[in-house]
Amino acid sequence: MKKNLIFIPFAFDLQKKTGANIRGAEKKRSLVKDIYLKNCCVALVSAKWHNKNDDVAFVTNLNESEIPVEYQTLLKENGILIWYVPFQTFVFPSDFSWGLAFYKLCALKEIVEKKYEEYQNICYLDSDVYITKSLENIWQECKKHILLYDVLYGLNDANYNRFLKEVNDLYGNKGIITHYGGEFFASNIENAQKFKSECETIYKNIIEKKIKISFGDEFITSLAADALKINIRNAGAYCRRYWTGSFYLSSQSYKSGIIWHVPAEKQRGMLKLYSSYISKGKIPKNDNVARILHLNHQSIFDKVKKIIKDILKRA
């Protein structure tokens, strides 16, 4: 019987740009690598805790010698697979802002092509997520649908307008399409193959037309989703993106969700979870995780920072 697979793709390359929301990313790349690896450990271990019958894998372009023993040991002790996949496809020039993010599609391609016989359903996630419960309902959805997270941007949003401009630079008649986030993808293996093929076609078009895009993998996945509209379902009931810094956007929805995506917590809440719980083999209560990740309150530091910023704007 085929199994389900949850995996976290992570690539590191000094010649490519990493996520834009880590402070000091260009100055301390070794520190950034360590932050991401700790985030990956939190995401992977929390996924395995709540999905013991599913395979959970760390998919990376790092060789074994490039992964500190501390993290290798932790992952292996928790039954997490470590797969080496070179970053050879969906490669863009080094000046692309989110060049490393496209590794997710490289990892997806490798898995649907080489692990086809092993898995019924697959799900990949960003590293800055915490998994709170079983993905059983997601696997049920995957019988018919590809699940992606609709970020709910409208024409009143400047970033969405920039996204649409770049879409129409590539395909002049696309008009308005849905912008899906890159933090979540779930599908049965057959639909994942179709999705991968669409992504490859879009990638080739970008390269051939020499279009410069300022978004990461979500640019390609949103276009692939538009081509496969009948198969796509919004994953917002299962995965949500919460902003928990000086810009605070959270809601009570985290209580019923499965996957908490917390981009502003890479350097604080996720690291605290690693040091206080994950590295010690302790399973925290979800209420404690929500507090550490600032899902149920804004930190005093961020509140004061926002007040000062507002005062300076009015001055």
N, C-alpha and C positions, 0 to 999 in steps of 0.2 A: 504493500500500500504506500502510495506517495505521501510525503510529509509536507509540512508548511515550513517556510524559511523567513526569518526576520534578519535583516542585515544592515549594518552601518558602514557605508563606504567612506574611506578617508584617504586622501592623497596629500603628500607633502613634496614640494619641489621649490627649491630656492629661486628658480627662474620664473615662477608663476605667482600671481597675486592670490592671497587668501581672502577670507571673508573680511568685508570692510568694517565690521562692527566689533573688532578686537583692538583695544587701544595699544598703540606702539607696535602694530603688526609688522611694519617695515624695519623697525630698529632692532627688535629682539626676536628674530625668527625661531631660534631654538626654544625660547620661552613660550612662544605661540604654539609650537609643536607639542610641548608638554601640556599646555592648557587643553588643547584639542584631544590629546590622548586620555587625559583624565575625564573629559566630557564623554568620550567614546565609552570608557569603562562604566561610567554611571548609566548611560543609555543601554548598553549591552547587558549589564548585570541585572538592571531592573527589568529588562525584557525577559531574561531567562527566569528570574524569580517567579514571574506571573505566567510564563508559557513553557512549562517544563517539558511538555511533549513535542514542542516545536524546535527545530534547529535554529540557533542564533549564531551569526557569524560576523566577524570583523574582517572586512574586505579592504585591502590596502595595497599601495604600491611600495610600501616599506619592506625591505628585506628583514629577516629575523634579527640580524645583527643591529638593525636600526631601531628596533623596538626595545626599550629598556626592559630588563628582566622582571622588574616589579610589575609591569603591566601584563607581560606575557604570562607570568605565574598566576596573577589574579584572574585573567580571562580563562586560562586552562582549568584552574581549580573550580570555576563556576560552569564548566562544561561548554564554554564558548569556542567555536571554531575560529581559526585564524587562516585566512586565505590570501595568498599573494597574487595580485592581478596588476601587471604593468600598465601604466597610463599611456596607451598607444592609440586609442581612438577618441574621438570628440576632443581633439587637441586644437587649441587656438593660440594665436600669438601671445607672447608674454605680457603685452600691454593691456590685455583684456582684464577688466576689473575683477571678475569672478572666475578667472581661468581654472582654478582648482576645483570649483564646484561642478564642472562638467565631468569630473571623474565618476560621479554618480551614474551617468549614462554609460560610461565605459564599463563600470562594474555590472550594470544591468545587462548589457550586451553579453558579457562573459558568462553570466549565470544562466540566462535564457538559452544560450547556445550550447553550453557545456554541462549544465545541470538539469537539462530538460526531463530526463528520465527519473530524476530523484524527487522532484517537487511538484505538488499540485498547485499551491499558492505561494506567492512571494510578497514581501513588504520591505521596502527600504526607507530609512529615516535619516534625518540630520543627526549630527552628534550631540547637539544641545537640546535633547529631549529627555523626558522621564516617562517611563511606561508604568501605569498604575494598576493595570489588571490584564486579564486575558484578552487576546485578539480574536476570540472565538466568533464574535458577531461580525468582525471585519472579514474573516474567512467565509462566513455565510454570504456576505455581500459579493464576494469575489466570484461566486458561481456564475454571475451574469455581468458584473460591472468591473470597470477599472475605477478605483477610487483615487481622487486627487483633492487637494485642499484649495477651495475657492477663497482667495483673500478678500473678496468683496470690494474691489476697487471700482469706482465710478468715474464718470467724465469730469467730475469736480476735483479729481486728484491729479496733481502735477506728474507724479511718477507714472501713473497709469497712462496719461496722455503721451509721455515719452515712450512708454512701452508700445503703445499703438502706433506711434510714428515709426519706430524701428521695425515693427511687424509689417507695416505697409511700405517701408523702404525695401523690404525683402519681397513681399507679395503685394503688389500695388492695389489689389482689389479685395483684400481681406476685410477691411472695415473694422467693426468692433468685435473683438473676441474676448473670451474669459481669461483672466490672468490667474493661473494656478500657482501656488507656492511650490518651492522645491523641497520642502521638508518631509513630504509624505507621498508614497506611491504604494498601492496595493492592487494585486491582480492575480487571476489564475494564470498559469504558465502560457496557455495558448494566446490569451489576449495580450500578455506581456510581450510575446513574440511580435505580434502585429504592431504594438506600440513602439517597440524597439526599431522595427523597420521604418516606421514613419519618422522617428527621430533621426535615423541615418540619412534619410532623404533630405530632411530639413538642414541637417549639418552640411551635406554636400552642396546644397544651394547657397548657404551662407559663405562657404569657402569659394565657390565658383564666382559668386557675385561680389566677393570681397566687401561684404557688409560688416561694419563695425557695430557690435552690440554692447550695451552697457549693463545688461542683465546676465545672470548665470544660466544654469541648466533649465531654469523655469521658463526661459524664453522658448527653448526648443520643445519642452514638454507641453507648454500651453498651445503651441501650434499643432503638435501631434494630437492633443486632446480635441482640438477643433476639427481635425480631419476625421476623428473617430467619435464624433458627438454621441452617437447612439449608445456607445458603451460606457460613457463617462457618468459618474455619480459623485456629487460633492461629499467629501469625507469630513466635513465640519462637525458632524455629530460625534466623531471619534477622535479627531485631532484638531487642536486649536493653537493659534499663535498668540502668546500673551506678552505684552511689553511691560516690563516691570522696573524701568529706570526712572529718570526724571520725566520722561514721557510715559505715563502710566495708563495702560489699557488692559484691564482684566475684567472678569465677571464670574458669577457663581457657576457658570457652565463648566468650570474645571472639575466640579464635584462629580459630574456624570460622565465626563470625558475619559478617554483611555490614554491618550498621548498628550502630554503637556510640552509644548515647544516654547522655550524661554530664551530668545536670542540675547537679551540683556543680562542673563545670569551666567554666561560662559565663565566670567572671571570672578564670580563671587558665589552664588548659591550652588552651582554645579560643583565647584571646587570644595565647598563645605560639605556637600553630600559625599563627595569622594573621600575626604579626610576623616569625616566623623562616622560614616556608615559603610560605604562600599569597600574601602580598603581593609576594613575590620570584619567584613562578613556579616554585618548587622543589617537587618531589614527594617527600615523605618516605617512608621505608620504614615499613611498618605496625608493626614492632617499635618504632621511634622514636616513632610516634604513641601506641602503648600506654603507653610510658614517660611521655611528656609528659602524657597524660590520667590517669596514675596507675592504670591498669587492672591492672598487674602488681605494684604495691606501694603501700602507703599512705605519704603524705609524712610526714617526721619531725615537721613542725609539727602535723599532724593527730593523730599519735600522742601527742605531748606534751599537746596540748589535751585529748584524751580522758582521759589519765591524770589531769590536773589536775581535770577535771570529775568523774571518779569519786571522787577523794580528797575533793573538796568535798561530794559527796553523802553520803559516809560520816562526814564530820565532824559 
